[in-house]
Amino acid sequence: MAKINSIKISGLRGVKEPLSLNLNKKSILIYGDNGTGKSSITDSFEWFFYDRIEHLSNEEIGRRKGKDAVRNIFIPDTEDGYIELKFDDNNLDSKKSIDNSLRNSLSNTSDELNNYLSASSSERLILRYRDLVQFIIAGKTDKLTELQKIIGFSDVANLRALLKKSAGRIARNIKAINYDNLKNIQQRIILENLERNSYSDEQLFEGANELIKPLKLDFEIKSRTDINAVLKKIESKEDTALIEQINYHMKVWEVFSELQGNIEPIANAYKTFYDSFVDLQKDPEKIKKLQLLSLLQEGQSVLSKDVVKEDYCPLCLQEKSKISLLQELNERILDLEQLSTEKKKLDEKAKDLESLIKTSSSSIDTLTREKLFSNEKFISIKEKIELVKSSLNVYSEELKKDFTVNLIDPQDLTFDKLHIEEFIEHINKTKKALTETKESNIKFKVYTKLMQASKAYVEYLRIEKEQKVLIGQQTTFELLYEDFIIRQEEALNVFLSMFSKDINDYYTTMNPKEKINDIKLVPIKKDDELVGITIEYSFFNEVKTPPIAYLSESHINCLGLSFFLASVKAFNKQNKFFILDDVISSFDRSHRYRFAQLLANKFNDYQVVLLTHEKEFFQLVSSEVKSKGWLLNSFKWSMENGTGIEKGLADIKERIVKKFEEKNTDGLGNDIRVYTEKVMKHVALDIEAKVAYRNNDVNEKRMAPELLDSVQAKLSKASKQIKEVADIPKIKGMPMFMSNTTSHDNDFQESIEDLDAIWEDIKNMIHVFYCPDCDKFISTRYYDNVEKKIRCGCGKLKYEWKN
């Protein structure tokens, strides 16, 4: 499983100049104030692995998966933005770039990397605060959907839904097509022409041989090929136009006979739809709630996608936690679930009616494509066809109406059955009349009857075969669906049991003394079908559900974090790292410390990138995680360079040394002052030197003279030995004057020789407090009670000390 050796980002999101993190497979804790660009790392990772930045994929920013906002807008058009990741497996090393036209490219195009990225795209690698509680406060159906997506059951769920949908669609088609009616129509044609029904080849051949007897052909029909041979032998090209007319009327008769069989099903389906529609419509409260449901669901979507960045309601603009808003929306949507179910049932009834209308409309449409449709000789038939088409369209238009408009009463929206019957009879008589114009021509009469009977029989077999196939498919899908449900639920229950144990373990680790335990993910069934997932837990020895009913926001966040961590352990098979982006914002102090312990102890084999904007949390957990080998870093932001790493002591010292080598005095005095301040902060902290109280982050802005004074005061009481060798008054004299003067705009011109002398004095003072062997300052933490001495970590540097 992959871990990261190094990260380099340039020209992406808030990162303008190259930002490098050398991790060497280690975890890292990163601090940075809001606005310093910490989340640029998270966004860059998301873009690298998922080719999107989800929270940037909205209409305001652009809908290209957030790509419009990936590239830093301040870099030159000629430069690419990029993230370069190097892994412990160098075959996966790659640089993903985006140019000025927002085209992406990968430096590594190997199959190995492509397969790795494809597999990683389904893993849980990133958790942001805004996503922390989505699963916990989601509705039961959304929980099921989200869980199936996380655990790789989405395809399984999609297959299950497809089986159910396919079975329902086929059943609806069978009902809409009305196969029995279609078969009866064809048998009526056969009966009319052969004076008997034909359900088999033998019956057809027997009737056909009886029909051709008057022609004395001395030929017996034994196959359908023989029928075609007889038709070819007795056809007359002189009668082609007449046969076209007869066939056209036959087609009209078939379609209208089909329509006649569908009139009652259409009327019944419309009546059922109408009654359900009116039942909802006559209750104004239900209509309001349905409209409200749409608004709530849209609000849920807006908040979930992080379209609104700040903590306020996007409708009333009042300040409110987005987590609380989402929680309330989910509760209200849940309350309207029954109404939503009614609406879904209404939609299903609308689909049933739509299928029936579509079937009849399609049949009518075939007549409009007939060659004789626009023939003026048959204009009355055309008008009737268009009238029926118009009537079907009225039904379709009714389905488009919303609850603000009344539907047409079913009694006012029915076909005139008698009128249809009369028209069918008229068409049939016309067809017979056309045939009888050649009454004396026995050949023509036999030809017409045999042709119509033969075509009707072939159509009957086609309809019967199609019906059998569809019924077989419906049965198969229904059986598959029933078996699938059993197997899926068995597998899901096994998984939920194991998954719940990890969630409970992580949650109780962060909440050891609270009366909340035995947390479980429990499937919810309705009518023997899995419809959702809920979270069940023991609250003061009583089983409760859901969490939002009894748990505080901090506890819900702990639960959300536990769910994510359990997901990482259960499903991440490619990667041994993950990113936590500011996930502790609403955690109280005890949860924060236990959270750090949870990561350090139960995820010590994982590489964690932990980002925070809270200085207190950074300081609280630094010692805990640093002892476990974690790296620590702080971010800053500037207009010139964007997001960057705040330089530590080693970085500033390296810069000072380089400037001396190059004899470059530009900013050198300021670097020396900053270095001195940073060192003296460490010294003051480690020897417990007292400084005047300052509010909040003003403590971080102590100047060197104040720190030197506090250290000198402490040494005067605790260690005359250190006081003498450190000689702080000397540093406060010319060195501090020079370094302060040269770090500000004035007419004083320092020389490299002056600065070199100052630097030597400051280094000598620092060496009094710092041990290069163990890389630690002398500290009261290492005080030797026996020898009464203060020392460094390894004990090589020690001085007399009075506590």
C-alpha positions in Angstrom: 0.0 0.0 0.0 1.3 3.4 -1.1 2.8 6.1 1.2 4.1 9.5 0.1 7.7 10.5 0.1 7.3 14.1 -1.1 4.7 16.6 -2.2 5.4 19.6 -4.5 2.7 22.0 -5.5 3.0 25.1 -7.6 0.4 27.3 -9.3 -2.6 25.5 -7.8 -5.4 27.1 -5.8 -3.7 29.4 -3.1 -0.1 28.1 -3.9 1.6 30.5 -6.3 5.3 29.7 -5.8 6.5 26.1 -5.4 5.7 24.6 -2.1 7.6 21.4 -1.1 7.0 18.9 1.8 9.5 16.2 2.2 7.6 13.6 4.2 9.7 10.4 3.8 6.5 8.3 4.5 6.0 10.2 7.8 2.8 11.7 9.1 2.6 15.5 9.4 0.7 18.1 11.5 0.3 21.4 9.7 -0.9 24.7 11.2 -2.0 27.7 9.4 -4.5 30.5 10.0 -7.6 30.7 8.0 -6.7 32.1 4.6 -3.1 30.8 4.5 -4.0 28.1 2.0 -3.8 24.9 3.9 -6.7 23.5 2.0 -4.8 24.1 -1.2 -3.0 20.8 -0.3 -6.4 19.0 0.1 -7.8 20.5 -3.1 -4.7 19.6 -5.1 -4.8 16.0 -3.8 -8.5 15.7 -4.7 -7.8 17.0 -8.2 -4.8 14.5 -8.5 -6.7 11.4 -7.4 -10.3 12.2 -8.4 -9.9 14.7 -11.3 -12.3 17.0 -9.5 -12.7 19.4 -6.6 -16.2 18.6 -5.4 -16.8 21.7 -3.3 -15.9 23.9 -6.3 -18.2 22.2 -8.7 -21.1 24.6 -8.6 -22.7 27.0 -11.0 -21.1 30.1 -9.6 -17.6 28.8 -10.0 -18.2 26.5 -13.0 -19.4 23.0 -13.5 -16.3 21.4 -14.9 -15.7 19.4 -11.7 -14.1 22.5 -10.2 -11.3 22.7 -12.8 -12.1 26.4 -13.5 -10.7 27.2 -10.0 -7.8 24.7 -9.8 -5.2 26.9 -11.4 -3.8 29.9 -9.5 -4.9 33.0 -11.3 -1.7 35.0 -10.6 0.7 32.7 -12.3 1.8 33.7 -15.9 -0.1 32.2 -18.8 3.0 30.4 -19.9 3.4 28.5 -16.7 1.5 25.3 -15.7 0.0 24.7 -12.3 1.0 21.3 -11.0 1.1 18.8 -8.1 4.0 16.3 -8.1 3.8 13.3 -5.8 6.6 10.9 -5.1 5.7 7.6 -3.5 7.6 4.8 -1.7 7.0 2.9 -5.0 8.7 5.2 -7.5 6.8 3.6 -10.4 3.8 5.6 -9.2 5.7 9.0 -9.1 3.9 11.5 -11.3 3.3 15.2 -11.9 -0.2 16.3 -12.8 -0.3 19.7 -14.6 -2.9 22.1 -15.8 -2.2 24.7 -18.4 -3.7 28.1 -19.2 -6.5 26.5 -21.3 -7.3 24.2 -18.3 -6.0 21.1 -20.1 -4.6 18.4 -17.8 -1.6 16.2 -18.3 0.3 13.5 -16.4 4.0 13.0 -16.6 3.6 9.3 -15.9 1.3 7.5 -18.4 2.2 4.0 -17.4 -0.5 1.3 -17.1 0.7 0.8 -13.5 -0.1 4.4 -12.6 -3.4 4.4 -14.5 -4.5 1.3 -12.7 -3.4 2.7 -9.3 -5.4 6.0 -9.9 -8.4 4.0 -11.1 -8.4 1.9 -8.0 -7.7 4.9 -5.7 -10.6 6.8 -7.1 -13.0 4.7 -4.9 -11.0 5.0 -1.7 -11.5 7.4 1.2 -8.4 9.6 1.1 -9.8 13.0 2.2 -12.0 14.2 5.0 -13.0 17.9 5.3 -14.9 19.4 8.2 -17.9 20.2 6.0 -18.1 16.5 5.0 -17.5 15.2 8.6 -21.2 14.6 9.6 -22.9 14.2 6.2 -23.4 10.4 6.8 -24.4 10.8 10.4 -27.2 13.4 9.9 -28.3 12.1 6.5 -31.7 10.4 6.0 -32.0 6.7 6.1 -32.1 6.3 2.3 -29.2 8.7 1.8 -27.2 6.8 4.4 -27.8 3.6 2.5 -26.8 5.2 -0.8 -23.7 6.8 0.8 -22.6 3.6 2.6 -23.0 1.5 -0.6 -20.9 4.1 -2.5 -18.2 3.9 0.2 -18.0 0.2 0.6 -18.2 -0.6 -3.1 -21.8 -1.7 -3.0 -22.9 1.0 -5.4 -22.6 -1.3 -8.4 -24.4 -4.0 -6.4 -27.1 -1.5 -5.5 -27.3 -0.3 -9.1 -27.7 -3.9 -10.3 -30.4 -4.5 -7.8 -32.2 -1.4 -8.8 -31.8 -2.4 -12.5 -33.3 -5.8 -11.8 -36.3 -4.2 -10.1 -36.7 -1.5 -12.7 -36.4 -4.0 -15.5 -39.0 -6.3 -14.1 -41.3 -3.3 -13.5 -40.7 -1.9 -17.0 -41.4 -5.2 -18.7 -44.5 -5.8 -16.6 -45.7 -2.3 -17.6 -44.9 -2.9 -21.3 -46.8 -6.2 -21.3 -49.8 -4.5 -19.8 -49.6 -1.5 -22.1 -49.2 -3.6 -25.3 -52.2 -5.8 -24.4 -50.9 -8.9 -26.2 -54.1 -10.9 -25.8 -56.1 -8.1 -27.6 -53.5 -8.1 -30.4 -53.6 -11.9 -30.9 -57.4 -11.8 -30.9 -57.4 -9.2 -33.7 -55.2 -11.4 -35.9 -57.3 -14.5 -35.2 -60.4 -12.5 -36.2 -58.7 -11.7 -39.6 -57.9 -15.4 -40.0 -61.4 -16.5 -39.1 -62.9 -14.0 -41.5 -60.8 -15.2 -44.4 -60.5 -18.9 -43.8 -63.7 -19.3 -41.8 -61.7 -21.0 -39.0 -59.1 -20.0 -36.4 -55.5 -21.1 -36.9 -53.3 -21.5 -33.9 -50.8 -23.9 -35.6 -49.3 -24.5 -39.0 -51.5 -27.5 -39.5 -54.7 -25.6 -38.9 -53.5 -22.8 -41.3 -52.6 -25.2 -44.0 -55.9 -27.1 -43.7 -57.8 -23.8 -44.0 -55.6 -22.6 -46.9 -56.1 -25.9 -48.9 -59.9 -25.6 -48.4 -59.8 -22.0 -49.7 -57.8 -22.8 -52.9 -60.0 -25.8 -53.9 -62.2 -23.7 -56.3 -59.0 -22.9 -58.3 -58.3 -26.6 -59.0 -54.6 -26.1 -58.9 -53.9 -29.7 -58.2 -51.5 -28.5 -55.5 -51.5 -29.1 -51.7 -50.2 -26.5 -49.3 -47.8 -28.2 -46.8 -45.7 -25.2 -45.7 -45.7 -21.4 -45.5 -43.4 -21.5 -48.5 -46.1 -23.3 -50.4 -48.5 -20.5 -49.5 -46.1 -17.9 -51.0 -45.8 -20.0 -54.1 -49.6 -20.1 -54.5 -49.9 -16.4 -54.0 -47.3 -15.7 -56.6 -48.9 -18.1 -59.1 -52.4 -16.5 -58.8 -51.5 -12.8 -58.3 -52.4 -10.3 -61.0 -50.3 -7.2 -61.6 -53.5 -5.5 -62.9 -55.0 -5.6 -59.4 -52.0 -4.0 -57.5 -53.7 -0.6 -56.9 -56.9 -2.3 -55.6 -54.8 -4.6 -53.3 -53.0 -1.5 -51.9 -56.4 0.0 -51.0 -57.6 -3.2 -49.4 -54.3 -3.6 -47.4 -54.6 0.1 -46.3 -58.1 -0.4 -45.0 -57.0 -3.7 -43.3 -54.2 -1.8 -41.5 -56.6 0.9 -40.4 -59.0 -1.7 -39.2 -56.2 -3.5 -37.2 -55.0 -0.3 -35.5 -58.5 0.9 -34.6 -59.4 -2.6 -33.3 -56.2 -2.4 -31.2 -57.3 1.0 -30.0 -60.7 -0.3 -29.2 -59.2 -2.9 -26.9 -57.1 -0.2 -25.2 -59.9 2.3 -24.5 -60.9 0.7 -21.3 -57.4 0.3 -19.9 -56.6 3.9 -20.7 -59.8 5.2 -19.2 -59.2 3.1 -16.0 -55.6 4.2 -15.7 -56.6 7.8 -16.1 -59.3 7.4 -13.5 -56.8 5.9 -11.1 -54.3 8.7 -11.7 -57.0 11.4 -11.5 -58.3 10.1 -8.2 -54.8 10.1 -6.6 -54.1 13.5 -8.1 -57.3 15.1 -6.8 -56.8 13.4 -3.4 -53.5 15.2 -3.0 -54.8 18.4 -4.7 -57.8 18.8 -2.4 -55.6 19.0 0.7 -53.9 22.4 0.5 -51.5 21.5 3.3 -50.2 18.5 1.3 -49.6 20.8 -1.7 -47.7 23.2 0.5 -45.7 20.5 2.0 -44.8 19.0 -1.4 -43.6 22.4 -2.6 -41.8 22.8 0.7 -40.2 19.3 0.2 -38.8 20.5 -3.1 -37.4 23.6 -1.5 -35.9 21.6 1.5 -34.3 19.1 -0.9 -32.8 21.9 -3.0 -31.5 23.5 0.2 -30.0 20.2 1.3 -28.2 19.9 -2.0 -26.9 23.5 -1.8 -25.5 23.0 1.7 -24.1 19.5 1.0 -22.2 20.8 -2.1 -20.8 23.7 -0.1 -22.2 26.3 -2.5 -22.6 28.5 0.6 -19.2 28.8 2.3 -20.0 30.6 5.5 -22.2 29.5 8.5 -25.5 31.2 7.6 -28.9 30.3 6.1 -28.9 31.1 2.4 -32.6 32.0 2.5 -32.9 34.2 5.6 -29.2 35.1 5.8 -29.2 34.7 9.5 -26.0 33.2 11.1 -26.4 29.5 11.8 -24.1 26.5 11.7 -24.3 24.7 8.4 -24.1 21.4 10.3 -27.2 22.4 12.3 -29.0 23.6 9.2 -28.3 20.3 7.4 -29.5 18.4 10.5 -32.7 20.3 10.6 -33.3 19.9 6.9 -32.8 16.2 7.1 -35.2 15.9 10.0 -37.9 17.9 8.2 -37.4 15.9 5.0 -37.8 12.7 7.0 -41.0 14.1 8.5 -42.4 14.5 4.9 -41.3 11.0 3.9 -44.9 9.7 3.9 -46.0 12.5 1.6 -43.0 11.9 -0.6 -44.1 8.2 -0.8 -47.6 9.3 -1.9 -46.1 11.5 -4.6 -44.0 8.6 -5.9 -47.1 6.4 -6.1 -48.8 9.1 -8.1 -45.8 9.2 -10.4 -45.9 5.5 -10.9 -49.6 5.7 -11.9 -48.7 8.5 -14.3 -46.1 6.1 -15.9 -48.6 3.4 -16.3 -51.0 5.7 -18.1 -48.1 7.1 -20.2 -47.1 3.6 -21.3 -50.7 2.9 -22.5 -50.9 6.2 -24.3 -47.5 5.7 -25.9 -48.4 2.2 -27.2 -51.7 3.5 -28.8 -50.0 6.6 -30.2 -47.2 4.6 -31.8 -49.8 2.4 -33.5 -51.7 5.4 -34.8 -48.4 7.0 -36.0 -47.8 4.0 -38.2 -51.0 4.9 -40.2 -49.7 8.4 -40.8 -46.7 6.9 -42.6 -48.9 4.8 -44.9 -48.7 5.6 -48.6 -52.4 6.3 -49.0 -52.7 8.3 -45.8 -52.8 11.7 -47.6 -54.8 10.4 -50.6 -57.8 12.7 -51.0 -59.9 9.7 -51.8 -59.6 8.6 -48.2 -59.6 12.0 -46.5 -62.3 10.9 -44.0 -60.0 8.2 -42.7 -57.2 10.7 -42.3 -59.5 13.0 -40.3 -60.5 10.1 -38.0 -56.9 9.1 -37.5 -55.9 12.7 -36.6 -58.9 13.0 -34.3 -57.9 9.9 -32.4 -54.3 11.2 -32.2 -55.5 14.5 -30.9 -57.5 12.7 -28.2 -54.5 10.7 -27.1 -52.5 13.9 -26.9 -55.1 15.4 -24.5 -54.4 12.5 -22.1 -50.6 13.2 -22.4 -51.1 16.9 -21.7 -53.1 16.1 -18.5 -50.0 14.2 -17.2 -48.0 17.4 -17.5 -50.2 19.5 -15.2 -49.1 20.4 -11.7 -51.3 20.8 -8.6 -52.1 24.4 -9.3 -54.2 23.3 -12.3 -57.3 21.1 -12.3 -57.4 17.9 -14.4 -60.2 17.2 -16.8 -62.8 15.0 -15.3 -62.5 11.3 -16.5 -66.1 11.5 -17.8 -65.2 14.3 -20.1 -62.0 12.6 -21.4 -63.1 9.3 -22.8 -63.2 8.0 -26.3 -66.7 7.6 -27.8 -66.6 3.8 -27.8 -69.7 3.5 -30.0 -68.2 5.9 -32.5 -65.0 3.9 -32.6 -67.0 0.7 -33.1 -69.0 2.2 -35.9 -65.9 3.4 -37.6 -64.3 0.0 -37.3 -67.4 -1.6 -38.8 -67.4 1.0 -41.6 -63.7 0.2 -42.5 -64.5 -3.5 -42.5 -67.4 -3.0 -44.9 -65.4 -0.8 -47.1 -62.6 -3.4 -47.2 -65.2 -6.1 -48.1 -66.7 -3.9 -50.8 -63.3 -3.3 -52.4 -62.8 -7.1 -52.4 -66.2 -7.7 -53.9 -65.6 -5.4 -56.8 -63.9 -8.4 -58.3 -66.7 -10.8 -57.2 -66.6 -12.7 -60.5 -62.8 -13.1 -60.3 -62.4 -16.2 -58.0 -58.6 -15.9 -58.3 -58.6 -12.4 -56.9 -60.9 -13.3 -54.1 -58.8 -16.3 -53.1 -55.6 -14.3 -53.4 -56.9 -11.6 -51.2 -58.2 -13.9 -48.5 -55.1 -16.2 -48.5 -52.8 -13.2 -48.4 -54.6 -11.6 -45.4 -54.9 -14.9 -43.5 -51.2 -15.7 -44.1 -50.1 -12.3 -42.9 -52.3 -12.4 -39.9 -51.0 -15.8 -38.9 -47.4 -14.7 -39.2 -48.2 -11.6 -37.1 -50.0 -13.8 -34.6 -46.9 -16.0 -34.2 -44.7 -12.9 -33.8 -47.0 -11.4 -31.1 -47.2 -14.7 -29.3 -43.4 -15.1 -29.4 -42.8 -11.6 -28.2 -45.3 -12.1 -25.3 -43.6 -15.3 -24.2 -40.2 -13.7 -24.3 -41.3 -10.7 -22.3 -43.1 -12.8 -19.7 -40.1 -15.0 -19.5 -37.9 -12.0 -19.0 -40.2 -10.6 -16.4 -40.2 -13.9 -14.5 -36.5 -14.1 -14.7 -35.9 -10.6 -13.4 -38.4 -11.1 -10.6 -36.7 -14.3 -9.5 -33.2 -12.8 -9.8 -34.4 -9.7 -7.8 -35.8 -11.9 -5.0 -32.6 -14.0 -4.8 -30.4 -10.9 -5.1 -32.2 -9.2 -2.2 -31.5 -12.2 0.1 -27.8 -12.5 -0.9 -27.1 -8.7 -0.8 -28.7 -8.4 2.6 -26.8 -11.3 4.0 -23.5 -9.8 2.8 -24.5 -6.3 4.0 -25.4 -7.6 7.4 -22.0 -9.4 7.8 -20.2 -6.2 6.7 -22.3 -3.9 8.9 -21.5 -6.1 11.9 -17.7 -5.9 11.4 -17.8 -2.2 10.3 -19.9 -1.2 13.4 -17.3 -2.7 15.7 -14.6 -0.4 14.4 -16.9 2.7 14.5 -17.8 1.8 18.1 -14.1 1.3 19.0 -13.0 4.6 17.7 -15.9 6.5 19.1 -15.5 5.1 22.6 -11.8 5.8 22.5 -12.6 9.5 22.1 -15.5 9.3 24.6 -14.4 6.7 27.2 -16.4 7.7 30.2 -19.7 8.7 28.5 -22.8 6.6 28.5 -22.9 6.1 24.8 -21.7 2.8 23.4 -22.7 -0.3 21.3 -22.9 1.8 18.2 -24.4 -0.1 15.2 -25.3 0.5 11.6 -28.7 -1.2 11.3 -30.5 -1.9 8.0 -34.1 -0.7 7.6 -36.6 -2.8 5.7 -40.1 -2.0 4.3 -42.3 -4.5 2.6 -39.3 -7.0 2.7 -37.1 -4.5 0.8 -34.0 -2.8 2.1 -34.8 0.9 2.1 -32.2 2.5 4.3 -29.6 2.4 7.1 -29.9 3.9 10.5 -27.4 4.4 13.4 -28.4 2.6 16.6 -26.6 3.1 19.9 -27.0 2.6 23.6 -27.7 5.9 25.5 -27.7 5.4 29.3 -28.4 1.7 28.7 -31.4 2.5 26.4 -31.3 1.8 22.7 -31.7 5.0 20.7 -31.8 6.1 17.1 -30.9 8.4 15.3 -27.8 10.2 16.8 -29.1 13.7 16.0 -31.9 13.1 18.6 -29.7 13.0 21.6 -26.1 13.7 20.8 -24.4 17.1 20.8 -22.6 18.5 17.8 -19.2 17.5 19.2 -20.4 13.9 19.7 -21.9 13.8 16.2 -18.5 15.0 14.9 -16.8 12.2 16.8 -19.2 9.7 15.3 -18.6 11.1 11.8 -14.8 10.9 12.3 -15.1 7.4 13.6 -17.1 6.4 10.4 -14.4 7.9 8.2 -11.6 6.2 10.0 -13.5 2.9 9.9 -14.0 3.3 6.2 -10.3 3.9 5.7 -9.4 0.7 7.6 -12.0 -1.3 5.8 -11.8 -0.2 2.2 -8.5 1.5 1.4 -6.5 -1.2 -0.3 -4.2 0.9 -2.5 -3.1 3.7 -0.1 -1.8 3.8 3.4 -2.3 7.6 3.8 -5.2 10.0 4.2 -5.8 13.8 4.7 -7.8 15.3 7.6 -8.6 19.0 6.8 -9.6 21.0 9.8 -11.9 18.3 11.2 -11.7 19.3 14.9 -13.3 22.8 14.7 -16.2 22.0 17.0 -14.5 19.4 19.2 -14.1 20.3 22.8 -10.6 20.0 24.5 -10.9 16.5 25.8 -12.1 15.1 22.4 -9.2 16.9 20.7 -6.5 15.3 22.8 -8.1 11.8 22.6 -8.5 12.3 18.9 -4.7 12.9 18.6 -4.1 9.8 20.7 -6.4 7.8 18.5 -4.5 8.7 15.4 -1.1 8.3 17.1 -1.9 4.9 18.6 -4.5 3.1 16.4 -3.3 4.6 13.0 0.4 4.6 13.7 1.0 2.4 10.6 -0.8 5.0 8.4 0.6 8.2 7.0 -1.7 11.1 8.1 -1.7 14.6 6.8 -3.5 16.6 9.6 -4.4 20.2 8.9 -5.6 22.7 11.4 -6.2 26.5 11.8 -6.4 26.3 15.6 -3.2 27.2 17.3 -4.4 25.7 20.6 -5.0 22.3 19.0 -1.6 22.5 17.2 0.2 23.1 20.5 -1.9 20.6 22.4 -1.1 17.6 20.1 2.3 18.6 18.9 4.2 16.8 21.7 1.9 13.8 21.4 2.4 13.2 17.7 6.0 14.4 17.5 7.1 11.7 19.9 5.5 9.2 17.4 7.7 10.5 14.6 5.3 13.0 13.1 6.6 16.1 11.3 5.4 19.6 12.3 4.9 22.6 9.9 3.3 26.0 9.8 1.9 27.7 6.7 1.8 31.4 5.9 0.4 33.4 3.0 1.7 36.5 1.2 0.5 38.5 -1.8 3.7 37.9 -3.6 4.1 34.1 -3.1 0.7 32.8 -2.0 0.8 29.9 0.3 4.2 28.9 1.7 5.9 27.2 4.6 6.8 29.4 7.6 10.5 29.2 7.9 11.8 27.4 11.0 15.1 28.2 12.8 17.2 25.9 10.5 15.7 27.6 7.4 16.5 31.1 8.6 19.9 30.2 9.8 20.7 28.6 6.4 19.5 31.8 4.7 21.8 33.9 7.0 24.8 31.7 6.3 24.2 31.8 2.5 24.0 35.6 2.6 27.3 35.8 4.5 28.9 33.5 1.9 27.6 35.8 -0.9 28.4 39.0 1.1 24.8 40.0 0.5 23.6 42.5 3.1 20.1 42.8 1.7 17.7 41.9 4.5 20.5 40.2 6.5 20.0 42.3 9.6 16.3 41.5 9.6 17.0 37.8 9.3 19.4 38.0 12.2 16.8 39.8 14.3 14.0 37.2 13.4 16.4 34.3 14.2 17.3 35.8 17.5 13.6 36.3 18.5 12.7 32.7 17.5 15.6 31.3 19.5 14.9 33.4 22.5 11.2 32.3 22.5 12.5 28.7 22.8 14.9 29.7 25.6 12.4 31.6 27.5 9.9 28.8 27.3 12.4 26.1 28.3 13.8 27.9 31.4 10.3 29.3 32.4 11.3 32.9 32.0 8.3 35.1 32.7 7.1 37.8 30.4 4.3 40.3 30.7 0.8 38.9 29.9 -0.5 39.6 26.4 -3.9 38.7 24.9 -4.1 35.7 22.6 -1.8 35.7 19.6 0.0 38.9 20.7 2.1 36.5 22.7 3.5 35.2 19.4 4.8 38.7 18.5 7.3 39.2 21.4 10.3 41.3 20.3 13.9 40.3 21.0 14.7 43.0 23.6 11.7 42.0 25.7 12.6 38.3 25.5 16.3 39.0 26.3 15.2 41.0 29.4 13.0 38.2 30.7 15.7 35.6 30.2 18.3 37.9 31.9 15.9 38.4 34.9 15.3 34.6 35.2 19.1 33.9 35.1 19.8 36.5 37.8 17.6 34.4 40.2 18.4 30.9 39.0 21.9 30.6 37.5 24.7 33.2 37.8 26.8 30.7 35.9 24.7 30.9 32.8 24.2 34.7 33.3 27.9 35.2 33.1 28.7 33.1 30.1 25.6 34.2 28.1 26.4 38.0 28.6 23.0 39.1 27.5 23.6 42.8 28.1 26.3 42.7 25.5 23.7 41.3 23.0 21.2 44.0 23.9 23.8 46.6 23.1 25.4 47.0 19.7 24.1 43.7 18.1 20.5 44.4 18.8 20.9 48.1 17.7 22.4 47.0 14.5 20.0 44.2 13.7 16.9 46.3 14.5 18.2 49.3 12.6 19.1 47.4 9.5 15.7 45.7 9.4 13.9 49.0 9.0 14.0 51.7 6.4 16.5 54.4 7.3 19.8 56.1 6.2 22.1 53.8 8.2 24.3 51.7 5.9 25.6 48.5 7.5 28.6 46.7 6.3 29.1 42.9 6.0 31.8 43.1 8.6 29.5 44.8 11.1 26.9 42.1 10.6 29.4 39.3 10.8 30.6 40.6 14.2 27.0 40.8 15.4 26.3 37.3 14.1 29.2 35.8 16.0 28.1 37.4 19.3 24.6 36.1 18.9 25.8 32.6 17.9 28.0 32.5 21.0 25.1 33.4 23.2 22.8 30.8 21.7 25.5 28.1 22.1 25.2 28.7 25.9 21.6 27.4 25.8 21.7 24.9 22.9 23.3 21.4 22.6 24.1 20.3 19.0 24.5 16.7 20.1 20.9 16.1 21.0 19.4 19.1 19.1 17.7 20.4 22.3 17.9 23.5 24.5 18.6 23.3 28.2 15.2 23.0 29.9 13.6 22.8 33.3 12.1 19.6 32.0 15.6 18.0 32.3 16.4 19.4 35.8 18.6 17.1 37.8 17.4 17.1 41.4 20.5 15.4 42.7 23.1 17.7 41.1 20.8 20.7 41.3 21.6 21.4 37.6 19.6 22.2 34.5 20.7 20.4 31.4 19.9 19.5 27.8 18.3 16.3 26.6 21.4 14.2 26.5 23.0 15.8 29.6 26.3 16.9 27.9 25.3 20.6 28.5 24.5 21.4 32.1 24.7 24.4 34.5 24.0 25.1 38.1 20.3 26.0 38.7 18.2 27.1 41.6 14.5 26.1 41.4 
